[in-house]
Amino acid sequence: MSTESAAAENESGARPDTDPAAAASAEAEPVSADGAGAGPAGTDDAEAAAGSDGSEALAGRADGAAESTEGAEPTDAGAEAADAETAPDEVAAEAEDGEVDADGTNDAGDAGDAEAASEDGAEKGADVSEAEAELAAQREFRERIAERKAAKEGPIDAGTKLSGTAADLLAAVRAVESGEKPAAAPVLARPEPEPRRDAPASSPAEPVRRPQASVQTGPDPEAVDSVRAVLAEGGAPESLAGPAAAALGEGAGDELRADPWQLLRVSGVRPEQADGFARALLGAECGPDDERRGRAVTVWLLEQAANAGHTALDLSVLAEALGKQGVPDAEEAVQSAVAEGDALIFHDPLEDAPAPAPAADEDGEEEEAERPVRVLVGLERYALAEESLADGLARLLNAAPKDEGSATAGLEEAAAAERGTTAELIRAIAAHRLVLHTGGEAARAEPIAAAAAAGKLGLRVCVAAHSEDGRVRAAELLGPDAPETATATVAGLLAQAEGPGLDRDGAFALDVLVVLDAPQLDVGDAAMLVELLADGTCLVLSGDPGTLWSAGPGRVFADVAAAEICPRIASRTPDFGPIGELVSGIGIGELNQVEAPGKEVVIVPVRDPAEAIHRTVQLVADSVPRAIGVPAEQTQVITPGHGGAAGTRALNVALKERLNPGPGRFGGFDPGDRAVYVTGRGRIRSGVVVGADAEGLRLECDGAPVLVPKEQVEQGAVRHGWAVTGHQAVGVRWPAAVVVLPGDATQALSRPWVYTAFGRGERHLSVVHGADTALPRAVSEIAAKPRTTRLRGLVAAQVPRP
């Protein structure tokens, strides 16, 4: 059944420390090509550990676990916002651990703790890829909101001392820190949302598609050469030249020479590495108290926090993290970052703090007391996106009520013909412009059915999903008569490569937009989406609050739900079958025994990572095809991280050796290899390698040819795809799933991760279980890590609760 637990966390749990002994064991007991290997007696086949016995093994490990319901009860998705000060500190400290990979995940499987992957790709029949078009759309969007913000407040000249607004902000910060009454003026002025034209009553003209203009796929070669020369002087790897030139832009070489710590803007570079580079370039001029270092480390810490999902950091947490990085004066470092326009400071009212009692002035008259505030520091681009999203939601909700007309009457009739949650959704669409829908996997059919009902009345509808698999499943439910533009991926919709395109006013040519997998929306994508909606459009955000949060910063779905600004419809449709029963229990913090007469759930206990790899290969290549009837190419392996003795890298090596052995002549790939192409942070396209040439690696993804440029392949944008991380699996389902829980990755487990991973199999779930009691503990005790965001307060301040 669906869960109403707090919105789930990103995979940014504590990183598992690989046990050297376990790694040595894995090397000492390799998996042979035929799948044979050492294993415990009586467990040589999946069937031996299958069915109800396996389920009992899973539930049995929960015996003795704490029966307390702490962390297991559903909570307000936004109630933790004011108490999130401790989480960013952990994120900042953990940011230095683990290698950041091209797909936005690190060795712990943390898809939110990494920089976005390169979004350049190639699609059939287009001059540029969908990802490149999305980048262009993002640049246009950021320019638009930056211009609007500049018109409202005026810029802060870079490189100057604090004055004007920035000086007022810092004065407010000091006042708050000293216990004095802060200035009454808000940190950022909150103007009324700009009016937006209504959606036309009918579709007047052919939607406009974004012209597929040529987009530069890399930095200027001269800039790269300039950066390479500076890197050579400082003893840094030449491989950083391209990423550094792309990050720093025009004049990158001169900028890097003048401020060597700007190297921290390159993904994967840590402060100690930038310090060494700076010492090599500056010599005696280099020191820990250098203003340039403090500013760069401040920005770097904010970037790490954003990678872990935060849109801002509490000032005290940031100051403590700066101290741990050897910055002697944290306040000066923050002031410098603000003065240069790299960061912004906010003081936001504490959302859940009780209202203070009125105080009496000198004349004995009561005056309103100031509410407690929290002082936050954030990167400008996320602040702009969060504010733009709040403005856009307020614009939709504060617009004039819908006119009563034939469409509304038709929706009421359609609702009368439906039952349960679907009927409620249709009525909400008729009456409101923003609707939230929560539910499990089976509940996905409800918003799709509501969209189908609206489409039959002549309304322009589109259902957007997080993944291509989700889009295909939505199209199947809509039926063959639905137009091709009725479904899209969120990325394709934003790139205007899928869906209805724009009308003549520059808004989506839509009356109803349903967004599935809405918890996967980060603040950037959500802001762009809402910016492109006309006032008359109804936005339905649908998702399962038990799944992992977005790979990018923010928790949009949870914050909107917590703000209570629109109807929230909870599905009453349960997820059926043993897998659905198991996952529903996990969602409320219970790891229950389930009956699995058809071997829908199989538990395979293992002692170490080497055995975990052996059993996984055996399940995928032999047991699941033979006992369940699901071929290896339709079985997906899911594990907490890329690294470790049984991470995706080790698992993919073993699975390739068994299922498609070859020399890896195309950059480690052979024709027939399963692969995942990382098109953006938290987004993958699954496919099969079909070949390679001078242009790059050629894949077949969802039946369509895809060319991945050679440069992206070298940067790790393509991985073998037999095994993926939990965050990469969000929004996708396979006929069978094998979830691997090695003993060296238990610190990455949480209730949202287990809930997400265990729900990826439609017909069958095998759990290769080496986590011992860490699994029941994660389910019962480890809920979502809080994220520090501002959206809830921003939108609640503009929209009265209904």
Salt bridges, closest charged atoms under 4 A:
GLU4 OE1 - ARG568 NH2 2.86
ASP44 OD1 - ARG615 NH1 3.74
ASP45 OD2 - ARG626 NH2 2.49
GLU47 OE2 - ARG626 NH1 2.95
ASP76 OD2 - ARG792 NH2 3.99
ASP89 OD2 - LYS324 NZ 3.69
GLU90 OE1 - LYS785 NZ 3.39
GLU94 OE1 - ARG15 NH1 3.29
GLU94 OE2 - LYS785 NZ 3.97
GLU99 OE1 - ARG649 NH2 3.97
ASP101 OD1 - ARG649 NH2 2.79
ASP101 OD2 - ARG719 NH2 3.24
ASP103 OD2 - HIS642 NE2 2.91
ASP103 OD2 - ARG719 NE 3.35
ASP107 OD1 - ARG649 NH1 2.78
ASP110 OD2 - ARG15 NH2 3.87
ASP113 OD2 - ARG15 NH2 2.55
GLU123 OE2 - ARG685 NH1 2.70
GLU134 OE1 - ARG683 NH1 3.17
GLU140 OE2 - ARG144 NH2 3.16
GLU140 OE1 - ARG210 NH1 2.98
GLU153 OE2 - LYS149 NZ 3.42
GLU194 OE1 - ARG148 NH1 3.89
ASP225 OD1 - ARG228 NH1 2.83
GLU233 OE1 - ARG257 NH1 2.89
GLU238 OE1 - ARG228 NE 3.85
ASP259 OD2 - ARG295 NH2 3.73
GLU272 OE2 - ARG270 NE 3.09
ASP275 OD1 - ARG293 NE 2.86
ASP290 OD2 - ARG292 NH2 2.80
GLU291 OE2 - ARG295 NH1 3.91
GLU303 OE2 - ARG381 NH2 2.56
GLU320 OE2 - LYS324 NZ 3.88
GLU331 OE2 - ARG174 NE 2.73
ASP342 OD1 - ARG265 NH2 3.36
ASP348 OD2 - ARG790 NE 2.78
GLU351 OE1 - ARG792 NH1 3.56
ASP352 OD1 - ARG792 NH2 3.54
GLU387 OE1 - LYS149 NZ 3.99
GLU387 OE2 - ARG190 NH1 3.60
GLU387 OE2 - ARG790 NH1 3.83
ASP391 OD2 - LYS152 NZ 3.77
ASP391 OD1 - ARG190 NH2 3.01
GLU424 OE2 - ARG572 NH1 2.75
GLU441 OE2 - ARG444 NE 3.69
GLU441 OE2 - ARG473 NH1 2.71
GLU446 OE1 - HIS437 NE2 2.75
GLU468 OE2 - ARG471 NH2 2.86
ASP469 OD2 - ARG473 NE 2.94
ASP511 OD2 - ARG460 NE 3.19
ASP517 OD1 - ARG444 NH1 2.61
ASP525 OD2 - ARG683 NH2 2.35
GLU531 OE2 - ARG144 NH1 3.30
ASP535 OD1 - ARG395 NH1 2.73
ASP559 OD1 - ARG555 NE 2.77
GLU564 OE1 - ARG801 NH1 2.94
GLU611 OE1 - ARG607 NE 3.01
GLU611 OE2 - ARG615 NE 3.98
ASP622 OD2 - ARG626 NH2 2.86
ASP670 OD2 - LYS656 NZ 2.74
ASP670 OD1 - ARG665 NH1 3.79
ASP673 OD1 - LYS656 NZ 2.99
ASP673 OD2 - HIS720 NE2 2.95
ASP693 OD2 - ARG698 NE 2.62
GLU695 OE2 - ARG698 NH2 2.90
ASP772 OD1 - ARG61 NH1 3.23
